Amino acid sequence: MLLLFLMGCASDEVRRDRFFLQGNNALQNGELNDAVDFYTKALTIDPKFARAYNNRGVAYIEDDHPYEAIQDYNQAIALDEDYYDAIFNRAFAYEQIGKYDDALADLNQVKQQYPDSAYVYFYQGLLETHMRSYDAAKESFKMAIGMNPSNEEAKVNLATLYYFQDSLSMAMDQLKEIVKNNPTQSSALNTLSQVYLAAGDYQNALITINQALKIEPSEPYFLNNRGQVYLEMQSYDLALKDINRSILLDPKNSWAYRNKGLYFLAQKQYDDAIRLFEKALAGNEFLDEIYVPFGQAMLMSGKPDMACELWQQGVKNHEKSAQSLLEQHCN
């Protein structure tokens, strides 16, 4: 009887692990519903299988179900309080739903365990950027670069922060240095184009974004940014073509909806502009320079009170001209 009991336990463990491995294979192949099903079967056999909770959470987050993912990460961490992979994954899930403070708290736990991880500091910089804590984010990216001097992505993000803070010459110098060392660094070229655009140098902005698109012709964010260059150049047909293609490639690209809103604002189609700005903000993605044009569309639609509310938010986000618009149109 004892032998049969032991064989039964072994059989359950084998079945559990088989389902777990099938879940991993499905997850790697992007078969997210199948992955969830396999992990659930493993958990039915062993409800205390922390790794299955964590991996099912990954499948949920990949399938745009962050709340379900957080529940699974909570279960994994409750079973193993030192499960730092699950803690890190929960930070990412918290970020997806806009709970940046909770995400940062989780990340700080991971950082205590892995104080020399360049990636942890890099991700902290991303979180702090979303929180608009730009000075703190710069320090985090500098830490990541110090630990891994070849981390070009951290260098691009650091330059982007200088761009956000209107230190255009510093951002331009850093991005040019990155491109000099690696002419195929498409993200650096894309950001450099945005810096040129902010400086009013439309020709170099267009040249540089075209270089990025030559490397990655179907990158939706690059296409959207070229659309923004065309908007500034008042080449509206070309702008709309690029922005629409960007949305087709990535329907969740909030920046593209913002730029399409800018297109309709320029065309004096204010209701369409408002609809697109609302859609952009609904995406819960970090956005810059949206409240000012959104408020302008509201003002032109005869809704000055709503315009003032939007410009107040623009002031909080340090958007250019938000304060002057408030003073001009609002009490």
WOWO-V430253 format. One record per helix or strand of 2 or more residues. SS is the DSSP state (~ for helix, > for strand). FROM is the first residue (numbers start at 1). LEN is the number of residues. Records with the same first field share a line. If there is no record, write none. Layout:
SS=FROM-LEN, FROM-LEN
This chain:
~=2-27, 32-14, 50-13, 66-14, 84-13, 100-14, 118-13, 134-14, 152-13, 168-14, 186-13, 202-14, 220-13, 236-14, 254-13, 270-13, 291-10, 304-13, 322-8
